[in-house]
């Protein structure tokens, strides 16, 4: 079971970016509340008590970042962190018996709940009940409050049993800090001109900005030129899909 969870988490891009330390809640009180609720949920795992938390918000609000950070935190402690997504193949979904046999300090997490297929919803309903019986924590995220999700009624009810908290999208101050952090990790700083261009002309979704920053870094290294607005425009002209590409996971925010 731990091997299944490891396979679902480790190979994906940006895994090192998703941590509690680099999640920037900004000034929105709801984001700080969600972060504290998630820490409380993991603390309950140490006390082997069942708990449930559902995070929701628009794309780029940071809900997946926190979900993946929680899974990595438990994995670092050698505890079960099973992460399921709409892209997880049926062969990697555990059966109820296996979940019931797990130690009570683990976590069952579900990303992008609004995209779950009918068979995944049926399966998750059984897994949620099993996690509750086994005293595993449950963590999920989606793009709307539980009652508004396009899911079977009894599954929406299960998602409402614990706390359901909304995350707010990052403002410009958060976006600027995240972009500068990504640049600093690559050994340079964004000039005021370049940072302003990114904030005013590019996506507000930090996940897309993170993918673009990685591509921009590779492009600048290949061209052996510093990061400037003209160089970024050149990259976007050569690879316009970077303006709209949907990356696998958010990097921060």
Secondary structure, DSSP 4 states (H G I P E B T S, - for coil): -HHHHHHHHHTSTTTTT--STT---TT-HHHHHHHHHHHHHHHHHHTT---EEEEE-STTSSHHHHHHHHHHHHHHTT--EEEE-TTS-GGGSPPHHHHHTS-TT-EEEES-GGG--HHHHHHHHHHHHHHHHTT-EEEEEESS-GGGSSS-HHHHHHHTSSEEEEPPPP-HHHHHHHHHHHHHHTT----HHHHHHHHHHS-S-HHHHHHHHHHHHHHHHHHT----HHHHHHHHHH-GGGGT---SS----
